[in-house]
Amino acid sequence: MNFQQLILALQEFWAREGAVIQQPYDVEMGAGTMHPDTFFRVLGPEPWKAAYCAPSRRPVDGRYGQNPFRLYRHYQFQVILKPSPDDVQEIYLRSLQAFGIDPADHDIRFEEDNWESPTLGAAGVGWQVSMDGMEITQFTYFQQSGGMELRPISAEITYGTERIAMFLNDVASVYDLEWGGGLSYGDVRLQEEIEFSRHNFEAADSDLLSRLFRQSEDEGHRLLKQGLVLPAYDYALRCSHTFNLLEARGAISVTERTGFIQRVRRLAVGCARDYLKEREARGWPLLRHRLPEGDG
Amino acid sequence: MSGAGVRTFLLEIGTEEIPARMVDGARHDLGERLIGLAGRAGLLAVPMQAARDGLRTFGTPRRLAVRLAGLRSQQPDETAEIAGPPVRAAFDSGGRPTAAAIGFARAQGLAVEDLVRLATPRGECVGVRRAVRGKPAAEVLAAEIPAMVLGMTFPKTMRWGRGGTVFVRPIHWVVALLDDQVVDLEIAGVRSGRTSRGHRLAGAAPILLPDADAYVEGLRGGMVIADVRERRAAIETQLRQAAGASAGEIAAPPGGIAGDPDLLDEVTHLVEWPLVVRGEFDPAFLALPAEILITAMRHHQKSFALRGADGALLNRFLAVANVREDRSGLIRKGHEWVLRARLTDARFFWEEDRRQSLEAHAAGLERLTFHEKLGSYARKAERIARLAEAIAPAFEASGIPIDRQAVRDAARLCKADLCTQMVKEFPEGEGIVGGLYARADGLTARVADAIYAHYLPRGADDPLPAAAEAAILSLADRIDTQAGIFLLGLVPSGSRDPYGLRRSVLAACRLLIERRVRVSLRALLDEALAGYGTLAVDGAVPPEEARTALLEFYRGRMEHLGEQAGLRTDSVRAALAASVDDPGDARLRMEALEAIRNDPGFAVLVQAHKRIKNIVKGQAPQPFDRGAVLEEAERALGAGLEETLPEIVRLQARQDHLGALRAIARLAGPLDRFFADVMVLVEDRRLRDNRLALLRSIGDLFLRVGDFSAIVVEGTPAETGAARKSP
């Protein structure tokens, strides 16, 4: 099973489980959790079930295409289930079979791993799921987001697609992984890794980035005042990514760092609060829908 | 089986995977809560101590369980007293019942004549005595258990689903059996029954438990070893056999203990049915330092590294899987694949990191936060260097030669590895990795070793750094962190110790005590606090306040260490009451007190110290004037003091505290006579002040070793309330 088949298999599995299959969001972000379909949907009383592939950009993880395991940009496969189903672990274990892993043939363990994102005001409790000693999934019960306690609780399942595909295909370097269409992961992505590593570590203009950060922050707050929550959140995402670039560039000192994080957080928390107000004003539209049960 | 009328209760809470680090604490907590509940409810058929023999707790990743034998089937009948109004309000001056009494009686369904008089904390009241029939055990348990379980505490809890319950992980099933009867109760929406569940892979087949005693064997049938010790022993046996089959033994983790008991504990709580799987890796990786290989094996994969008879690492490892068998060899293959990936990664880090010298990596410390309010690691490294300069002379004065230049170089570089990819990937490699890179950079062995071992001892049982230079850095690093955190007013309390300061202070005490280094802790702490300059951040406290709090914290840890060494609590406290300023010296004084406390003459000194403390309490200190004595007993004691003091000073200078105590013991006779013959609180002010001054000097002499009055002599309780709970 090559890389794209893995993603297709996951989409198929979760579609059968009744999830909305979303598409990647088109603003740069560090993790699938930041996708509006997770960040906002976990808030408030409305049920939600979605799955999507989430390209995740982490400038400091760039390795110029030299490291066989580390990437500036990788692809998470993200599932969000709200409220968390009673049998969510069993569903998850069945999902492994969708790409040919029989849990009885492997050493699958749920090891404590909690997650926290200061910039999103978000925190969760859960595990990393390891298979034969390799983490293949981050499994989290969201406890807080946007600085608020959540109720109901969402389960977030994040598959590390590259690792799983490498394991399945017994390849030692991510760049040798077969993507699909006869091409390797390296054929498709290597140049991007090299160029963005150079950009992130060497070429990015810190002054410009600092200005962009400030402007995005101002614009986000301005839009919030006008009741434009989702557009404001796009600017919060831009702030977050710009901050990550500044950090990779080594342009943020220790004392400044906390300040930057708090500024992004303030904007994100503002978005979360106003989103809830907006949903409430609309009468929590999704409460009227009974979410489909899975047919898998 | 249980005897007639004596019952056994079983409770199992089935959950999703509980964090490995929490299982032991949680099962003990559950056991204590249950036995406490049974005791309070009058359900224990035997005294509490005996009841403990019937208590067993169990824990696996997916369950916490407790079984308690020796329960009554029914609470004993009791007489309950219900107090009404006080007698004076219940009857008027003519002795007739008041409206209050009549109303109370009516509310109780009685005539006022039926009321009795009860002694209560509010005084004598009218009231009712009623026979209360004991309830059946099952009824009591059903009512109490849910709140007991949900009241358990964990280091971290969560909500799930609709979010109505808080627990360590979602609850999926509950077994509650009193002998063979289900105790019907509900916890977090889950109804109890007699059905447990086995290992995930054993399928969904329920395990029906006929009675409480069938638990362990029932679960074994479902591929679950419920007993923690049994599971740990099973893993250990398999590990030993597998290691033997590979002609090796389990390697110690860097700076840790052979056999890797920490890892063994952790994997015990990650599996319900352990299977040790043997694997191999490409011997070419053995070119990497053994520390890196071992860390890579244990960090993510929780695998045990093996070493051969010659001590060199083998290209083999042992993984502990949670399965019955590796039926198609896929687990072995999987672990081998993953380890190859990890080692490739580690080799990549090694090569990448080595493109720069450790010195060059150190430049990155400017951008690495030590603590958001305390600045960067670059500043920390500078403070460590300064503090190390202040500590080094204490080592030298204690007869330990120090390479000062090596200390300086190592202090500058000891945190540099935090900027390397290797430590970012394997944080537990801190120090070790820096040491390895320093060696590879061609720095002297002294510098490299100091960096390598400066983080030791990490755990309470870890070895101390062998090199004195490393010990100095270890102390400087720790004291610097302690000072910074206390300056922020963040004193550890209860289970809150986010910076691991208890462990850090314990480590500092061990270094000073076991290395026999004499210091003034107070001076060192002041030096460390001064390293932060004026700290203008939220919540910062003045340095004097931080120093006082930190010294108190040290006292608590020294007390703990002393007790752990088998010394009696009152000996420990008596020595610490004298001074905590030199931890090594305090330990020697504890030991001396422990050695002499059973001497017949010592009780006299204890009594004398108590009397002295009582008499001089609140009196302003005055110098003793030997010319102003009147009585012979007074003169003798004064002479004894003057004769003893220099001897004690001399003995204590070479830390012969037992000798000092023996010298002090010679004052027992004169003291006895003094108390018998001399009246201290006489009218003549000059005489009185001089006698008080004499006693105070004697008291001060005692306090050079310890506060004798804190020692409990057989039969006489200590009268000072010096009992200070360790924080």
Chai-1 contact restraints between the chains, C-beta under 6 A:
chainA,res_idxA,chainB,res_idxB,connection_type,confidence,min_distance_angstrom,max_distance_angstrom,comment,restraint_id
A,N67,B,F348,contact,1.0,0.0,6.0,A-B,restraint_1
A,F69,B,D345,contact,1.0,0.0,6.0,A-B,restraint_2
A,P83,B,G161,contact,1.0,0.0,6.0,A-B,restraint_3
A,P83,B,R162,contact,1.0,0.0,6.0,A-B,restraint_4
A,S84,B,W160,contact,1.0,0.0,6.0,A-B,restraint_5
A,S84,B,G161,contact,1.0,0.0,6.0,A-B,restraint_6
A,Q89,B,E16,contact,1.0,0.0,6.0,A-B,restraint_7
A,A104,B,L201,contact,1.0,0.0,6.0,A-B,restraint_8
A,D105,B,S328,contact,1.0,0.0,6.0,A-B,restraint_9
A,D105,B,L330,contact,1.0,0.0,6.0,A-B,restraint_10
A,H106,B,G334,contact,1.0,0.0,6.0,A-B,restraint_11
A,D107,B,A321,contact,1.0,0.0,6.0,A-B,restraint_12
A,D107,B,I331,contact,1.0,0.0,6.0,A-B,restraint_13
A,R109,B,L270,contact,1.0,0.0,6.0,A-B,restraint_14
A,F110,B,E17,contact,1.0,0.0,6.0,A-B,restraint_15
A,E112,B,P19,contact,1.0,0.0,6.0,A-B,restraint_16
A,V125,B,M158,contact,1.0,0.0,6.0,A-B,restraint_17
A,D132,B,I331,contact,1.0,0.0,6.0,A-B,restraint_18
A,D132,B,G334,contact,1.0,0.0,6.0,A-B,restraint_19
A,D132,B,H335,contact,1.0,0.0,6.0,A-B,restraint_20
A,D132,B,V338,contact,1.0,0.0,6.0,A-B,restraint_21
A,G133,B,Q301,contact,1.0,0.0,6.0,A-B,restraint_22
A,G133,B,H335,contact,1.0,0.0,6.0,A-B,restraint_23
A,G133,B,V338,contact,1.0,0.0,6.0,A-B,restraint_24
A,M134,B,V338,contact,1.0,0.0,6.0,A-B,restraint_25
A,Y141,B,M158,contact,1.0,0.0,6.0,A-B,restraint_26
A,Y141,B,W160,contact,1.0,0.0,6.0,A-B,restraint_27
A,R151,B,G163,contact,1.0,0.0,6.0,A-B,restraint_28
A,P152,B,R162,contact,1.0,0.0,6.0,A-B,restraint_29
A,P152,B,G163,contact,1.0,0.0,6.0,A-B,restraint_30
A,I153,B,R159,contact,1.0,0.0,6.0,A-B,restraint_31
A,I153,B,W160,contact,1.0,0.0,6.0,A-B,restraint_32
A,I153,B,G163,contact,1.0,0.0,6.0,A-B,restraint_33
A,V254,B,T369,contact,1.0,0.0,6.0,A-B,restraint_34
A,V254,B,S376,contact,1.0,0.0,6.0,A-B,restraint_35
A,T258,B,E372,contact,1.0,0.0,6.0,A-B,restraint_36
